[in-house]
Amino acid sequence: QVHYRESDNRIYYANAHFTGGKDEYYPVPNNQYGFSGGKYVQNPGYAPFN
């Protein structure tokens, strides 16, 4: 369910949550890791590259 407040023009999700230490960053996509020649390191909170 999405709640919309016209006063501040933002959308709020009723079941949204934030996980500190993980949700600050997105995971680095595997194809980008491949393009880097193995130089990238995965962001904290996500599974490492294979």
Backbone hydrogen bonds, N-H to C=O, Kabsch-Sander energy under -0.5 kcal/mol:
donor,donor_aa,acceptor,acceptor_aa,energy
3,H,12,Y,-2.9
5,R,10,R,-1.3
6,E,4,Y,-0.7
8,D,5,R,-0.9
9,N,5,R,-1.3
10,R,5,R,-0.7
12,Y,3,H,-2.6
14,A,1,Q,-2.0
16,A,13,Y,-1.3
20,G,18,F,-0.7
22,K,19,T,-1.7
23,D,19,T,-2.7
25,Y,22,K,-1.4
32,Q,29,P,-0.5
33,Y,29,P,-1.7
34,G,30,N,-2.1
35,F,31,N,-2.3
36,S,32,Q,-1.6
37,G,34,G,-1.3
38,G,33,Y,-1.7
46,Y,43,N,-1.3
